[in-house]
Amino acid sequence: MDELPLSKRKQAGNRVMSCDEFKAYVGSEHDLTVLCEDWLNENRMPFIRIPDAVYKAVFGNSGMQPWVKRLISSFIKGLPDFIILKPQDSYNMALCIELKTKTGKMSQGQKNFARLVNVVIVRSYDDFKKQVNDFYVN
């Protein structure tokens, strides 16, 4: 392991490990997203989520015109991973949740969005379920 260049190392506690080992250690945000989305669907809770494939199609497409990317980006940049809806009498309440790994940080777009709207940062599946259940109970 010591022969790995520093750019390929991540540290967890006092143990140095490769990037792949580190990702497995903290879990991936994608895996957490899949678990949370499945749980919401199983419990028939209404939510809004822009799939990762949309981001990849827009920002990973080198053939797309730059002005189209800017236009789409202006609408979706910084949106939280989940916007969970709770129907009320004549309106809906919303809970905005941003999923992060134990060491994950918000992007600048996410920080800008969070300045305008309350966003809850969730770092585990159990915490996600607790936040959503608390939102529905209150």
N, C-alpha and C positions, 0 to 999 in steps of 0.2 A: 504494500500500500504506500510506503514511503516514496516510491519512485513516481507517484502521480504528481504532475505539476500543480502548483498552488491554485491555479485557476480551475482545476478539476476537483478541488477538495471543498468539503463543507464540514463544519464542526457541530456536533451535537454533544453538549456537555463537554467532557474532556476527550471524547473519542473522535478521531479524524476518520472520515469515511468518504468513499467515492460519491459522486452526484447521484448515481442510481440508488445506492444504499440509503443516501440521505432522503431521497424522495419516498422510498418505501418506509423509512422511519417516521416521517411526518405525515404520510398519506397524501394523496393528491386532491386538489380542489375539485377536479372532475369527478372522482369517485364519490366525494361528499355531495356534490350536486346531484348525481344520479340517485343516490339514496334518498335525499330530501325530496326530489321531484316525485319519485315513486311513492313515498309516504303521503305526500299531498294528494296524489291521484287516488291512492287507496282510500283515503279519508274523505274524498270528494270535496276538497277545499278549493275554492276558486283562486287562481293565481295567474300572474303574468310573468313570463320568463322569455328572454330572447335567447334562442339556442346558440351554442358555441359555433355551430355550422354557419350561422348568419355572419358572425364576426369573421370567420375564416374566409367566407365567400367574398366579403367586402374588402377586408384589409389584406388578405392573402392573394387577391387577384391582381396580378401585375398588368393585365390587359384592360382593367377598368379605368375609365377616365378619371383623372384626379379630382375634377369638380364634382363628380358623382360620389366619390369617396368622402369628400368634405361635406357634401349635403347629407348623406346618410349618417356620417359621424356626428354631425350637429344634433341629430335626434337621439342617437343611442349611446353616445360617449358618456361614461360614468354611471349609467343606469345600474342599480343594484341587481344582484343575481335573481332575486325573487321579490315580487311585489304581491303580497298575499292580501286578498280582499275579504272583507267581512260585511255582508249586506246588513244594512240598517233599515229603518222605516222607509225613508225616501232618498237615501244616499248610501254610499259605501265608505267604510273606513279601510285604511291600507296600512300594512306593516311592510316596511322595506328592509330586506335582509341581504347583507353582503357576506358571502362565504369566503373564508380564508383558512389556510392551513395554520398550524401553530405559530409559524414564523412569517406568514404572509403579510404583506403590506398593501395598503390601498394605493391605486394609481392617482395621479393628479386629477384626472377627470372624475374619479370616484370621490375624491376629497371635495372637489368643487360642488358636486351634486349633494354631498352630505352637509354642506354649508346651508343649503336651501331647504332640505327635508331631513327629518330624523331617520338615520339609517342605523340598524343594529348590526354589529359585526359578530358573526357566529363562527366558531372554530371547531365545532364537533356536531355530530349527528344528534346526540342527546340534548345538547344545548339548543339546537334548531327546533326539535320537537317541544322543548320546554317553552321557548319563546312564542311559538305559534299557539300552543295550548293556552298560555297565559293571555295572549291577545284575544283568543276566542272566548275565554271565560270572562274577561273584564269588559 
